[in-house]
Amino acid sequence: MTKMNREVLVAGVGMVPFAKPGQSPSYDEMGAEAIRLSLADAGIEYGLVEQAYAGFVFAGSCAGQRTIYKAGMTGIPIVNVNNNCSTGSTALYLARQAVESGLVDCVLAVGFEQMSPGAIGDAFPHLVSPFAEFDAACDAMVDIELPLALRYFGGAGKSHMEKYGTTLEDFAKVRAKASRHAANNPLSVFRKVMSEEDVLDAPVIWPGVMTKPMACPPTCGGAAALLVSRDFAKRHNLDPKVRIAAQAMATDTAITFEAHDMIELVGADMTRHASNSVYEATGIGPEDIKVVELHDCFAHNEVISYEGLGLCPEGGAAQFIADGDNTYGGRTVTNPSGGLLSKGHPLGATGLAQSYELTHQLRGTAEDRQVEDVRHALQHNLGLGGACVVTMYEQV
């Protein structure tokens, strides 16, 4: 990866309130409203959009067209994107490439999801599973019957506990922190503050490893971002305050299976590879980052991601948490939005909801969630199977 040559600006962002399954509008209405909000935020009309990338996991083919048509029908290319939990940031990645390449000057990325209650299952049981090799590797390391994601990330958390002495209390502190942050986010699905004791006293999913609040909930929602070139901004009298300084996507390497470690099976190497590429491209290191939105689908993955992103040394996550370096007053405010754990995790929308939060942080418009003196912001969005997108934003 090389540093971007053509400046890509975040002209507008939009997001609808996230909701529990059964309590939201339909996916197309949520996505279309997020688009309208992003257009209003940018101060431009839909007719200026030249391409669109629509991210979703649980909807039929061309759901992107159905959604985007509600905002406008101008015959532009619309590409539907599915990359598991990193779908939203994959749509953003494609939109960024289109602008950076000079092919177009104004591109829309939108993500949406209308999920069902309960753990995610196999949507296509009659087909070979993309997770077949992952499942076989997990079976060899994890001896407990739980739904797929719970086994994977719980197993990774257990591996971290065994290697580094991390405790259940550490994961509970992460979850309690998420609730405190979400209390200031009117778009979060959960805004009730939980103490560490509340998290520990909740129903147990995996004894000694996980309680129910440590897993993110199935969620419905939509979010969008408009990316433009500097020339476009000048022509239309726009004054964006945020740009994408660098972005990288990584997929699995041989270490995912060869390490025989659940931490690697859930994408730690992808996180390291993508984040290191971004740091190298920008000259901005993890020590320079005051705010990050990272993929806390489970409290366990937030802990693992601290280390994968270089926010603390390998094995240093427990001390990072104990020192309060993951919250306000500490070194790197992590998931000021409340993260996936409290804000919610509508798969297709998550990456763009992270972009929404960080754009407002860099603009200084995050209200009660505002982190002080933010110049750069880091986004980490991970999908098993796998893909990881890491994005560095900076003030213009």
VEXDREN-2710 file (C-alpha; in Angstrom, 1 decimal):
% VEXDREN-2710
k/r/px/py/pz
1/MET/0.0/0.0/0.0
2/THR/1.2/3.5/-0.8
3/LYS/0.0/6.8/0.6
4/MET/-2.9/8.3/-1.4
5/ASN/-2.0/10.6/-4.2
6/ARG/-5.4/12.2/-4.8
7/GLU/-7.1/13.8/-1.8
8/VAL/-10.3/12.1/-0.7
9/LEU/-12.6/14.2/1.5
10/VAL/-15.5/13.1/3.6
11/ALA/-18.1/15.6/2.5
12/GLY/-21.1/14.2/4.4
13/VAL/-22.2/11.5/6.8
14/GLY/-25.6/10.2/7.9
15/MET/-26.9/7.6/10.3
16/VAL/-30.2/6.6/11.6
17/PRO/-30.9/5.4/15.2
18/PHE/-30.0/1.8/15.6
19/ALA/-32.7/-0.5/16.9
20/LYS/-33.5/-4.0/18.1
21/PRO/-34.8/-6.5/15.5
22/GLY/-38.6/-6.0/15.0
23/GLN/-38.4/-2.4/16.2
24/SER/-36.9/-0.7/13.1
25/PRO/-38.2/0.4/9.7
26/SER/-37.3/-1.9/6.7
27/TYR/-33.8/-2.0/5.5
28/ASP/-34.5/0.1/2.4
29/GLU/-36.1/2.9/4.4
30/MET/-33.2/3.0/6.9
31/GLY/-30.6/3.0/4.2
32/ALA/-32.4/5.7/2.2
33/GLU/-32.8/7.9/5.2
34/ALA/-29.1/7.6/6.0
35/ILE/-28.4/8.6/2.4
36/ARG/-30.7/11.6/2.7
37/LEU/-29.0/12.6/5.9
38/SER/-25.5/12.4/4.4
39/LEU/-26.6/14.5/1.4
40/ALA/-28.0/17.1/3.7
41/ASP/-24.8/17.0/5.8
42/ALA/-22.7/17.6/2.7
43/GLY/-25.1/20.2/1.2
44/ILE/-25.4/18.6/-2.2
45/GLU/-28.1/17.0/-4.3
46/TYR/-28.3/13.3/-5.1
47/GLY/-27.9/14.1/-8.8
48/LEU/-24.2/14.9/-8.3
49/VAL/-23.4/11.4/-7.1
50/GLU/-21.6/9.5/-9.8
51/GLN/-21.3/6.0/-8.2
52/ALA/-22.7/4.2/-5.2
53/TYR/-21.6/1.2/-3.2
54/ALA/-24.2/-0.5/-1.0
55/GLY/-23.2/-2.8/1.8
56/PHE/-25.5/-5.5/3.4
57/VAL/-25.4/-9.1/4.4
58/PHE/-28.9/-10.2/5.1
59/ALA/-30.9/-9.0/2.1
60/GLY/-31.6/-10.2/-1.5
61/SER/-29.6/-9.5/-4.6
62/CYS/-29.8/-5.8/-5.7
63/ALA/-31.1/-4.6/-2.3
64/GLY/-28.7/-1.8/-2.8
65/GLN/-30.7/-0.6/-5.8
66/ARG/-34.0/-0.8/-4.0
67/THR/-32.5/1.3/-1.2
68/ILE/-30.7/3.9/-3.2
69/TYR/-33.6/4.3/-5.7
70/LYS/-35.5/5.8/-2.8
71/ALA/-33.0/8.6/-2.7
72/GLY/-32.8/9.1/-6.5
73/MET/-32.8/7.2/-9.8
74/THR/-30.2/8.7/-12.1
75/GLY/-28.8/5.5/-13.8
76/ILE/-25.4/5.6/-12.0
77/PRO/-23.5/2.4/-11.3
78/ILE/-24.6/0.8/-8.1
79/VAL/-22.4/-2.0/-6.7
80/ASN/-23.7/-4.4/-4.0
81/VAL/-21.1/-5.4/-1.4
82/ASN/-21.0/-8.3/1.1
83/ASN/-17.9/-8.9/3.2
84/ASN/-19.4/-10.1/6.4
85/CYS/-19.0/-7.8/9.4
86/SER/-16.6/-5.6/7.5
87/THR/-19.1/-4.9/4.7
88/GLY/-19.7/-1.2/5.5
89/SER/-16.0/-0.3/5.5
90/THR/-15.5/-2.4/2.4
91/ALA/-18.1/-0.2/0.6
92/LEU/-16.2/2.8/1.9
93/TYR/-12.9/1.3/0.7
94/LEU/-14.3/0.9/-2.8
95/ALA/-15.8/4.4/-2.8
96/ARG/-12.4/5.8/-1.7
97/GLN/-10.6/4.0/-4.5
98/ALA/-13.0/5.4/-7.0
99/VAL/-12.3/8.9/-6.0
100/GLU/-8.6/8.5/-5.4
101/SER/-8.1/7.0/-8.8
102/GLY/-9.6/10.0/-10.5
103/LEU/-12.4/8.0/-12.2
104/VAL/-15.1/10.0/-10.4
105/ASP/-15.4/13.0/-8.1
106/CYS/-18.4/12.2/-5.9
107/VAL/-19.2/8.7/-4.6
108/LEU/-21.7/7.4/-2.1
109/ALA/-21.1/4.5/0.3
110/VAL/-24.2/3.2/2.2
111/GLY/-24.7/0.3/4.5
112/PHE/-27.8/-1.2/6.1
113/GLU/-29.1/-4.3/7.8
114/GLN/-32.4/-5.6/9.1
115/MET/-31.5/-8.4/11.3
116/SER/-33.4/-11.2/13.1
117/PRO/-33.2/-11.9/16.9
118/GLY/-30.7/-14.4/18.2
119/ALA/-27.3/-15.7/17.1
120/ILE/-26.4/-15.6/13.4
121/GLY/-26.8/-19.0/11.7
122/ASP/-26.0/-20.4/8.3
123/ALA/-28.1/-18.6/5.7
124/PHE/-27.3/-21.2/3.0
125/PRO/-27.1/-24.7/4.6
126/HIS/-27.3/-26.5/1.2
127/LEU/-24.0/-24.9/0.1
128/VAL/-20.4/-25.4/1.1
129/SER/-19.8/-23.0/4.0
130/PRO/-17.2/-20.3/3.6
131/PHE/-16.3/-21.1/7.2
132/ALA/-15.7/-24.8/6.7
133/GLU/-11.9/-24.6/7.2
134/PHE/-12.4/-22.1/10.0
135/ASP/-14.9/-24.4/11.7
136/ALA/-12.5/-27.3/11.5
137/ALA/-9.7/-25.3/13.0
138/CYS/-12.0/-24.0/15.8
139/ASP/-13.3/-27.5/16.5
140/ALA/-9.7/-28.6/17.1
141/MET/-9.2/-25.9/19.7
142/VAL/-12.6/-25.2/21.3
143/ASP/-14.5/-27.9/23.1
144/ILE/-17.9/-26.3/23.8
145/GLU/-21.2/-26.2/21.9
146/LEU/-22.2/-22.6/21.2
147/PRO/-23.2/-20.7/18.1
148/LEU/-20.4/-19.9/15.7
149/ALA/-19.4/-16.4/16.7
150/LEU/-19.6/-17.1/20.4
151/ARG/-17.3/-20.1/20.0
152/TYR/-14.8/-18.1/17.9
153/PHE/-14.5/-14.9/19.9
154/GLY/-15.0/-16.6/23.3
155/GLY/-12.3/-19.1/22.3
156/ALA/-10.0/-16.2/21.3
157/GLY/-10.7/-14.5/24.6
158/LYS/-9.9/-17.7/26.5
159/SER/-6.7/-18.0/24.6
160/HIS/-5.8/-14.5/25.6
161/MET/-6.5/-15.3/29.2
162/GLU/-4.3/-18.4/29.1
163/LYS/-1.4/-16.7/27.4
164/TYR/-1.4/-13.3/29.2
165/GLY/-3.4/-13.7/32.4
166/THR/-6.3/-11.6/31.2
167/THR/-9.4/-12.0/33.4
168/LEU/-13.1/-12.1/33.1
169/GLU/-13.1/-8.8/35.0
170/ASP/-11.0/-7.2/32.3
171/PHE/-13.7/-8.1/29.7
172/ALA/-16.4/-6.8/32.1
173/LYS/-14.5/-3.5/32.4
174/VAL/-14.5/-3.1/28.6
175/ARG/-18.2/-3.8/28.4
176/ALA/-19.0/-1.4/31.2
177/LYS/-16.9/1.3/29.5
178/ALA/-18.9/0.8/26.3
179/SER/-22.1/1.4/28.1
180/ARG/-20.8/4.6/29.7
181/HIS/-19.8/5.9/26.2
182/ALA/-23.1/4.9/24.6
183/ALA/-25.1/6.8/27.3
184/ASN/-24.0/9.9/25.4
185/ASN/-25.0/8.6/22.0
186/PRO/-28.7/9.2/21.1
187/LEU/-28.3/6.8/18.1
188/SER/-27.2/3.8/20.2
189/VAL/-29.5/0.8/20.7
190/PHE/-28.5/0.4/24.3
191/ARG/-27.9/3.5/26.5
192/LYS/-28.3/2.1/30.0
193/VAL/-25.1/2.3/32.0
194/MET/-23.8/-1.0/33.3
195/SER/-21.2/-1.4/36.0
196/GLU/-18.5/-4.0/35.9
197/GLU/-20.5/-5.9/38.5
198/ASP/-23.7/-5.7/36.4
199/VAL/-21.8/-7.3/33.5
200/LEU/-20.3/-10.1/35.7
201/ASP/-23.7/-10.8/37.3
202/ALA/-25.5/-11.2/33.9
203/PRO/-26.5/-14.6/32.5
204/VAL/-23.4/-16.7/31.7
205/ILE/-22.8/-17.8/28.1
206/TRP/-19.4/-19.6/28.7
207/PRO/-18.4/-20.1/32.3
208/GLY/-15.3/-18.2/33.2
209/VAL/-15.1/-16.7/29.7
210/MET/-18.2/-14.8/28.8
211/THR/-21.5/-13.3/30.1
212/LYS/-24.3/-12.2/27.8
213/PRO/-23.5/-8.4/27.7
214/MET/-20.0/-9.2/26.5
215/ALA/-21.5/-10.1/23.1
216/CYS/-22.9/-7.5/20.7
217/PRO/-26.6/-7.7/19.9
218/PRO/-28.2/-8.3/16.5
219/THR/-29.2/-4.8/15.4
220/CYS/-31.0/-3.0/12.6
221/GLY/-29.8/0.3/11.2
222/GLY/-28.3/2.3/8.3
223/ALA/-25.4/4.7/7.8
224/ALA/-23.8/6.5/4.8
225/ALA/-20.9/8.6/3.7
226/LEU/-20.2/10.8/0.7
227/LEU/-16.6/11.0/-0.5
228/VAL/-15.5/13.7/-2.9
229/SER/-12.3/15.0/-4.5
230/ARG/-10.8/18.4/-3.7
231/ASP/-11.7/19.7/-7.2
232/PHE/-15.4/18.7/-6.6
233/ALA/-15.4/20.5/-3.3
234/LYS/-14.1/23.7/-4.8
235/ARG/-16.5/23.6/-7.7
236/HIS/-19.5/23.2/-5.4
237/ASN/-18.3/25.5/-2.7
238/LEU/-18.0/22.8/-0.1
239/ASP/-15.6/23.0/2.9
240/PRO/-15.1/19.4/4.2
241/LYS/-13.1/19.3/7.4
242/VAL/-12.1/15.6/7.2
243/ARG/-10.2/13.5/4.7
244/ILE/-9.1/9.9/4.5
245/ALA/-5.3/10.0/4.9
246/ALA/-4.8/6.3/4.2
247/GLN/-6.8/3.0/4.1
248/ALA/-5.9/-0.6/3.9
249/MET/-7.7/-3.9/3.5
250/ALA/-6.2/-7.2/4.5
251/THR/-7.5/-10.8/4.2
252/ASP/-6.3/-13.9/5.9
253/THR/-2.8/-15.3/5.4
254/ALA/-1.5/-18.8/6.2
255/ILE/-0.9/-17.8/9.8
256/THR/-4.7/-17.8/10.4
257/PHE/-4.6/-21.6/10.4
258/GLU/-0.9/-22.5/10.9
259/ALA/-0.7/-20.7/14.3
260/HIS/-3.2/-23.0/15.9
261/ASP/-4.3/-20.1/18.0
262/MET/-7.9/-18.8/18.3
263/ILE/-6.6/-15.2/18.5
264/GLU/-5.2/-15.7/15.0
265/LEU/-8.3/-17.5/13.7
266/VAL/-10.4/-14.5/14.5
267/GLY/-8.3/-12.1/12.4
268/ALA/-5.5/-10.7/14.6
269/ASP/-3.0/-11.0/11.8
270/MET/-5.4/-9.1/9.4
271/THR/-5.6/-6.4/12.0
272/ARG/-1.8/-6.1/12.4
273/HIS/-1.3/-6.2/8.6
274/ALA/-3.9/-3.5/7.8
275/SER/-3.0/-1.2/10.6
276/ASN/0.7/-1.4/10.0
277/SER/0.1/-0.5/6.3
278/VAL/-1.8/2.6/7.3
279/TYR/0.8/3.7/9.9
280/GLU/3.5/3.2/7.4
281/ALA/1.7/5.1/4.7
282/THR/0.8/8.1/6.9
283/GLY/3.8/8.3/9.2
284/ILE/1.1/8.5/12.0
285/GLY/1.6/5.8/14.7
286/PRO/-0.7/4.4/17.3
287/GLU/0.9/6.7/19.9
288/ASP/-0.5/9.6/17.9
289/ILE/-4.1/8.4/18.0
290/LYS/-6.4/9.9/20.5
291/VAL/-9.7/8.3/19.3
292/VAL/-10.4/5.0/17.6
293/GLU/-13.5/3.1/16.6
294/LEU/-12.6/-0.6/16.6
295/HIS/-14.5/-3.8/16.0
296/ASP/-15.8/-4.8/19.5
297/CYS/-18.2/-7.4/18.3
298/PHE/-17.3/-9.0/21.7
299/ALA/-15.5/-7.5/24.6
300/HIS/-12.8/-10.1/23.9
301/ASN/-12.2/-8.8/20.4
302/GLU/-11.7/-5.3/21.7
303/VAL/-9.0/-6.5/24.1
304/ILE/-7.3/-8.4/21.3
305/SER/-7.6/-5.5/18.9
306/TYR/-5.8/-3.1/21.4
307/GLU/-2.8/-5.2/20.8
308/GLY/-3.3/-5.9/17.1
309/LEU/-3.6/-2.1/16.4
310/GLY/-0.5/-1.4/18.5
311/LEU/-2.3/0.7/21.0
312/CYS/-0.5/-1.3/23.7
313/PRO/2.2/-4.0/23.6
314/GLU/1.3/-7.7/23.0
315/GLY/0.0/-9.0/26.3
316/GLY/-0.4/-5.5/27.6
317/ALA/-4.2/-5.1/27.2
318/ALA/-5.0/-5.8/30.8
319/GLN/-2.7/-3.0/31.9
320/PHE/-4.1/-0.7/29.2
321/ILE/-7.6/-1.2/30.6
322/ALA/-6.5/-0.9/34.3
323/ASP/-4.8/2.4/33.5
324/GLY/-7.9/3.8/31.9
325/ASP/-6.1/4.4/28.6
326/ASN/-9.1/3.2/26.6
327/THR/-11.5/5.9/27.8
328/TYR/-11.8/9.7/28.4
329/GLY/-8.8/11.0/30.4
330/GLY/-6.6/8.2/29.0
331/ARG/-4.4/7.9/26.0
332/THR/-6.8/6.6/23.4
333/VAL/-10.6/6.9/23.7
334/THR/-11.9/3.7/22.3
335/ASN/-15.3/3.5/20.8
336/PRO/-16.7/6.8/22.0
337/SER/-19.9/5.9/20.1
338/GLY/-20.5/2.9/22.5
339/GLY/-19.1/0.6/19.9
340/LEU/-20.8/-2.6/18.6
341/LEU/-21.4/-3.7/22.1
342/SER/-23.8/-0.8/23.0
343/LYS/-24.4/1.2/19.8
344/GLY/-25.2/-2.1/18.0
345/HIS/-23.9/-4.1/15.1
346/PRO/-26.1/-4.1/12.0
347/LEU/-23.5/-5.8/9.9
348/GLY/-23.7/-3.8/6.7
349/ALA/-24.0/-0.5/8.5
350/THR/-21.3/-0.9/11.1
351/GLY/-18.3/0.3/9.2
352/LEU/-20.1/3.4/8.0
353/ALA/-21.4/4.1/11.5
354/GLN/-17.8/4.1/12.7
355/SER/-17.0/6.6/9.9
356/TYR/-19.9/8.8/11.0
357/GLU/-18.6/8.9/14.6
358/LEU/-15.0/9.6/13.7
359/THR/-16.0/12.3/11.1
360/HIS/-17.9/14.1/13.9
361/GLN/-15.0/13.7/16.3
362/LEU/-12.6/15.3/13.8
363/ARG/-15.1/18.1/13.1
364/GLY/-15.5/18.8/16.8
365/THR/-19.2/18.1/16.6
366/ALA/-19.5/15.0/18.7
367/GLU/-21.2/16.9/21.5
368/ASP/-21.1/15.0/24.8
369/ARG/-18.9/12.3/23.3
370/GLN/-16.2/14.8/22.0
371/VAL/-12.6/13.8/22.6
372/GLU/-10.3/16.8/23.1
373/ASP/-7.6/17.9/20.6
374/VAL/-8.3/15.3/18.0
375/ARG/-6.2/15.6/14.8
376/HIS/-6.3/12.0/13.6
377/ALA/-8.7/9.2/14.1
378/LEU/-8.4/5.4/13.4
379/GLN/-11.2/3.0/12.3
380/HIS/-11.0/-0.8/12.5
381/ASN/-13.7/-3.0/11.0
382/LEU/-13.2/-6.8/10.9
383/GLY/-15.2/-9.6/9.3
384/LEU/-14.5/-13.3/9.8
385/GLY/-13.9/-15.3/6.8
386/GLY/-12.2/-12.8/6.3
387/ALA/-11.5/-9.2/5.7
388/CYS/-10.2/-6.3/7.8
389/VAL/-10.3/-2.6/6.8
390/VAL/-8.4/0.0/8.7
391/THR/-8.8/3.7/7.9
392/MET/-6.9/6.7/9.0
393/TYR/-8.8/10.0/9.0
394/GLU/-7.4/13.4/9.7
395/GLN/-8.5/17.0/9.9
396/VAL/-8.1/19.0/6.7
END
